[in-house]
Amino acid sequence: MPKRRHLARAVFAAVTATVLGVAGCDAVGGNSPAPSGSDAASARPSPKPTPAWDRSPASVAAVGDSITTGFDACTVLADCPEVSWATGSSPQVDSLAVRLLGKANAAEHSWNHAVTGARMVDVAGQMARAVAHKPELVAVMAGANDACRDTPEAMTSVADFRTQFEDAMGTLREALPKTQVYVASVPNLMRLWEQGRTSPVGRQVWKLGICPSMLGDAESLTAAAEQRRETVQARVEAYNKVLKEVCAKDRRCRFDDGAVYEFRFGGTQLSQWDWFHPSVNGQARLAEIAYRTVTN
């Protein structure tokens, strides 16, 4: 989400200063009369069964944004993929890939194509790269950056968000029609503001440009500031509705039914650097939600 290099020194200064989701046909002979009535009904092909969801896929690919890259979980303004909820190797997180595949297999059969700062428009490209591995499951978490813009007016429109997610799913389906998809909901950005605004460190770091549409002027409780935050929150909820609806049209897609959005991130689950991205503990909670959704 943030721009790393030119902010790193400023973040360290701020921290220091504040101390820290077989059809069965009955053959009819060529000379036999066509069946009618109840016989006709029984002679029709049976509908194709809904494909069974595989609770133990043999490979996992991840796409998305900085949450999936483990940004700010280990060190300031840096990715930390080893603690990624989706594909990380850290025993502290016990990632989705490790839970599904085992540690040894996860190292060889999981791939993380998420990029810090990515928005939904970028996911189709990430999906194209993930397709090359022929994964049996793709984990998707994207959308926070679509709401985290300089102003509410700059947020991705709901219509564009829908088109972009459909494009990403189309990219996958064109190449891998049987690959399963887990879709995580967009986190509750209002909750993150509520948690971090009481932290002197968080407020100082937020001033450097982290999710300004929600976190800017963090201490202000004016009607204008509250309306701005409500506008962003409403957009996040609209994005989650899109994720649910698009996923529901795909028989091999599971949405988390808002579990990530509803998770109440607290101080322990948030990065002590920016009070916005998940900490190692937060990444572990995201892994739990994903695993529960995939295996239930």
C-alpha positions as CSV (number, residue, x, y, z in Angstrom):
1,M,0.0,0.0,0.0
2,P,2.6,2.6,0.9
3,K,5.5,3.6,-1.3
4,R,8.4,2.0,0.4
5,R,11.8,3.5,-0.3
6,H,11.2,7.2,0.2
7,L,9.1,6.5,3.3
8,A,11.3,4.0,5.1
9,R,13.6,6.6,6.8
10,A,10.6,8.7,7.7
11,V,8.9,5.8,9.3
12,F,11.9,4.8,11.4
13,A,12.1,8.5,12.6
14,A,8.4,8.5,13.5
15,V,8.7,5.3,15.4
16,T,11.8,6.4,17.3
17,A,10.3,9.8,18.0
18,T,7.1,8.3,19.5
19,V,8.7,5.3,21.0
20,L,7.1,3.2,20.3
21,G,-14.6,-15.5,-0.8
22,V,-22.4,-39.5,-16.7
23,A,-25.6,-38.2,-17.7
24,G,-27.7,-41.4,-17.6
25,C,-29.7,-41.7,-20.9
26,D,-32.0,-44.7,-21.5
27,A,-31.4,-45.6,-25.1
28,V,-34.5,-45.9,-27.3
29,G,-34.3,-48.3,-30.2
30,G,-34.7,-46.9,-33.7
31,N,-38.0,-48.6,-34.2
32,S,-39.3,-48.1,-30.6
33,P,-41.9,-45.5,-29.9
34,A,-40.7,-42.4,-28.0
35,P,-41.5,-42.6,-24.3
36,S,-44.1,-40.3,-23.0
37,G,-45.4,-39.1,-19.6
38,S,-43.4,-40.4,-16.6
39,D,-41.5,-42.6,-18.9
40,A,-40.3,-39.6,-20.9
41,A,-39.1,-37.9,-17.7
42,S,-37.1,-41.0,-16.7
43,A,-35.6,-41.1,-20.2
44,R,-34.2,-37.6,-20.1
45,P,-30.5,-37.1,-19.3
46,S,-29.9,-36.6,-15.6
47,P,-28.5,-33.1,-14.7
48,K,-24.7,-33.0,-14.3
49,P,-23.8,-33.3,-10.7
50,T,-22.2,-30.4,-8.9
51,P,-18.5,-31.1,-8.8
52,A,-17.4,-32.1,-5.3
53,W,-15.2,-29.6,-3.6
54,D,-11.7,-31.0,-2.9
55,R,-10.8,-30.3,0.7
56,S,-7.2,-31.4,0.1
57,P,-5.8,-29.8,-3.0
58,A,-2.2,-30.7,-3.9
59,S,-1.0,-27.2,-4.8
60,V,-1.8,-23.6,-3.9
61,A,-1.1,-20.3,-5.6
62,A,-1.9,-16.9,-4.1
63,V,-2.7,-13.6,-5.7
64,G,-3.5,-10.2,-4.1
65,D,-1.8,-7.3,-2.3
66,S,0.4,-6.4,0.6
67,I,-1.5,-8.4,3.1
68,T,-0.6,-11.6,1.2
69,T,3.0,-10.5,0.9
70,G,3.3,-10.2,4.6
71,F,4.1,-6.5,4.4
72,D,5.2,-4.8,7.6
73,A,4.8,-8.0,9.6
74,C,8.5,-8.6,10.2
75,T,10.3,-5.3,9.5
76,V,9.2,-1.8,8.6
77,L,8.1,-1.1,5.0
78,A,9.2,-4.5,3.7
79,D,7.5,-7.7,2.4
80,C,7.9,-10.8,4.6
81,P,6.5,-13.6,2.4
82,E,7.6,-16.3,4.9
83,V,4.8,-15.2,7.2
84,S,2.1,-14.8,4.5
85,W,-1.2,-16.3,5.5
86,A,-1.5,-18.0,2.1
87,T,1.9,-19.6,1.4
88,G,4.3,-18.7,4.2
89,S,6.7,-21.2,5.7
90,S,6.7,-19.7,9.3
91,P,5.6,-22.1,12.0
92,Q,4.1,-19.1,13.8
93,V,1.6,-18.6,11.0
94,D,1.0,-22.2,9.8
95,S,-0.1,-20.9,6.4
96,L,-3.0,-22.2,4.3
97,A,-0.5,-24.0,2.1
98,V,1.3,-25.6,5.0
99,R,-2.0,-26.7,6.6
100,L,-3.2,-28.2,3.4
101,L,0.0,-29.7,1.9
102,G,2.4,-30.1,4.9
103,K,5.6,-28.1,5.2
104,A,7.8,-30.0,2.8
105,N,5.2,-30.2,0.0
106,A,4.2,-26.5,0.5
107,A,7.8,-25.5,-0.2
108,E,7.6,-27.1,-3.6
109,H,3.9,-26.8,-4.5
110,S,2.9,-23.3,-3.5
111,W,3.5,-20.0,-5.2
112,N,2.9,-16.4,-4.1
113,H,2.2,-13.9,-6.9
114,A,0.7,-11.1,-4.7
115,V,2.3,-7.7,-5.0
116,T,2.3,-4.9,-2.4
117,G,0.2,-2.0,-3.6
118,A,-1.8,-4.1,-6.1
119,R,-5.5,-3.4,-6.8
120,M,-8.1,-5.6,-8.3
121,V,-7.2,-4.4,-11.8
122,D,-3.8,-6.1,-11.2
123,V,-5.1,-9.4,-10.2
124,A,-5.8,-10.7,-13.7
125,G,-2.1,-10.4,-14.5
126,Q,-1.2,-12.1,-11.3
127,M,-3.6,-14.9,-12.1
128,A,-2.0,-15.3,-15.5
129,R,1.3,-15.9,-13.8
130,A,-0.3,-18.3,-11.3
131,V,-1.8,-20.3,-14.1
132,A,1.6,-21.3,-15.3
133,H,2.0,-23.5,-12.2
134,K,-1.3,-25.3,-12.8
135,P,-2.3,-25.0,-9.1
136,E,-5.3,-27.0,-7.8
137,L,-6.3,-24.0,-5.5
138,V,-5.9,-20.3,-6.0
139,A,-6.2,-18.0,-2.9
140,V,-7.4,-14.5,-3.6
141,M,-7.3,-11.5,-1.3
142,A,-7.6,-8.1,-3.0
143,G,-9.6,-4.9,-2.7
144,A,-8.2,-3.0,0.2
145,N,-6.1,-0.8,-2.1
146,D,-9.1,-0.1,-4.2
147,A,-10.6,1.7,-1.2
148,C,-7.4,3.0,0.2
149,R,-6.9,5.9,-2.2
150,D,-5.9,9.6,-1.6
151,T,-9.6,10.5,-1.5
152,P,-12.9,8.7,-1.5
153,E,-13.5,10.0,-5.0
154,A,-10.5,8.2,-6.2
155,M,-11.7,4.8,-5.0
156,T,-12.3,2.1,-7.7
157,S,-16.0,2.2,-8.7
158,V,-18.1,-0.9,-7.8
159,A,-18.8,-1.5,-11.5
160,D,-15.1,-1.5,-12.4
161,F,-14.3,-3.6,-9.4
162,R,-16.8,-6.2,-10.6
163,T,-15.5,-6.2,-14.1
164,Q,-11.9,-6.5,-12.9
165,F,-12.6,-9.5,-10.7
166,E,-14.6,-11.2,-13.4
167,D,-11.6,-10.6,-15.7
168,A,-9.3,-12.2,-13.2
169,M,-11.6,-15.2,-12.8
170,G,-11.9,-15.4,-16.6
171,T,-8.2,-15.5,-16.9
172,L,-8.1,-18.5,-14.6
173,R,-11.0,-20.3,-16.1
174,E,-9.8,-20.0,-19.6
175,A,-6.6,-21.9,-18.7
176,L,-7.7,-24.0,-15.7
177,P,-11.5,-24.7,-15.7
178,K,-11.2,-27.1,-12.7
179,T,-8.9,-25.2,-10.4
180,Q,-10.6,-24.2,-7.1
181,V,-10.7,-20.7,-5.8
182,Y,-10.8,-19.4,-2.3
183,V,-11.8,-15.7,-2.1
184,A,-11.2,-13.7,1.1
185,S,-13.3,-10.7,1.9
186,V,-11.8,-7.2,2.1
187,P,-10.9,-6.3,5.7
188,N,-12.9,-3.9,7.8
189,L,-11.0,-0.7,7.3
190,M,-13.1,1.2,9.9
191,R,-12.0,-1.4,12.5
192,L,-8.4,-0.8,11.6
193,W,-8.9,3.0,12.1
194,E,-10.6,2.4,15.4
195,Q,-7.7,0.3,16.6
196,G,-4.8,2.4,15.4
197,R,-6.0,5.9,16.1
198,T,-5.2,5.5,19.8
199,S,-1.6,4.7,19.0
200,P,0.9,7.6,18.8
201,V,3.1,5.5,16.5
202,G,0.2,4.5,14.3
203,R,-1.0,8.1,13.9
204,Q,2.5,9.3,13.0
205,V,3.0,6.5,10.4
206,W,-0.5,7.0,8.9
207,K,0.5,10.7,8.2
208,L,3.0,9.4,5.7
209,G,0.3,8.2,3.4
210,I,-1.1,4.9,4.5
211,C,-4.8,4.5,3.3
212,P,-5.5,8.3,3.5
213,S,-9.1,7.9,2.4
214,M,-9.8,6.1,5.7
215,L,-6.8,6.9,8.0
216,G,-6.1,10.5,7.0
217,D,-6.7,13.1,9.8
218,A,-7.1,10.2,12.1
219,E,-7.9,12.1,15.2
220,S,-10.7,14.2,13.6
221,L,-14.2,13.4,14.7
222,T,-15.9,16.2,12.6
223,A,-19.0,15.4,10.6
224,A,-16.9,15.7,7.4
225,A,-14.3,13.3,8.6
226,E,-16.9,10.8,9.8
227,Q,-18.8,11.0,6.6
228,R,-15.5,10.4,4.6
229,R,-14.8,7.2,6.6
230,E,-18.4,6.0,6.3
231,T,-18.1,6.5,2.5
232,V,-15.0,4.3,2.4
233,Q,-16.6,1.7,4.6
234,A,-19.6,1.5,2.4
235,R,-17.4,1.0,-0.6
236,V,-15.6,-1.9,1.1
237,E,-18.9,-3.5,1.9
238,A,-20.0,-3.1,-1.7
239,Y,-16.7,-4.7,-2.9
240,N,-17.4,-7.7,-0.6
241,K,-20.9,-8.1,-2.1
242,V,-19.3,-8.2,-5.6
243,L,-16.8,-10.8,-4.4
244,K,-19.6,-13.0,-3.0
245,E,-21.8,-12.6,-6.1
246,V,-19.1,-13.3,-8.7
247,C,-17.7,-16.2,-6.7
248,A,-21.3,-17.7,-6.4
249,K,-21.5,-18.0,-10.1
250,D,-18.5,-20.3,-10.2
251,R,-19.1,-23.8,-9.0
252,R,-15.5,-24.2,-7.9
253,C,-15.2,-20.9,-6.0
254,R,-15.7,-20.4,-2.2
255,F,-16.1,-17.0,-0.6
256,D,-15.3,-16.7,3.1
257,D,-18.8,-15.2,3.7
258,G,-17.3,-12.1,5.2
259,A,-15.1,-13.8,7.8
260,V,-12.1,-11.7,7.2
261,Y,-14.2,-8.5,7.1
262,E,-15.8,-9.5,10.4
263,F,-12.6,-10.5,12.2
264,R,-11.9,-8.1,15.0
265,F,-8.3,-7.3,14.5
266,G,-6.8,-6.0,17.7
267,G,-3.4,-4.7,18.8
268,T,-1.9,-8.2,18.8
269,Q,-3.1,-8.9,15.2
270,L,-1.8,-5.6,13.8
271,S,1.7,-4.6,12.7
272,Q,3.4,-2.5,15.4
273,W,5.0,-0.5,12.6
274,D,1.9,0.8,10.9
275,W,-1.1,-0.5,12.9
276,F,-2.8,-1.3,9.6
277,H,-1.3,-4.5,8.1
278,P,-1.6,-7.8,9.9
279,S,1.2,-8.8,12.3
280,V,2.5,-12.3,12.4
281,N,-0.3,-13.2,14.7
282,G,-2.8,-11.5,12.4
283,Q,-1.4,-13.5,9.5
284,A,-2.0,-16.7,11.5
285,R,-5.6,-15.7,12.1
286,L,-6.1,-15.1,8.3
287,A,-4.6,-18.6,7.6
288,E,-7.1,-20.1,10.1
289,I,-10.1,-18.4,8.3
290,A,-8.9,-19.6,4.9
291,Y,-8.2,-23.2,6.0
292,R,-11.6,-23.4,7.7
293,T,-13.3,-22.1,4.5
294,V,-11.4,-24.5,2.2
295,T,-11.9,-27.6,4.4
296,N,-15.4,-27.3,5.7
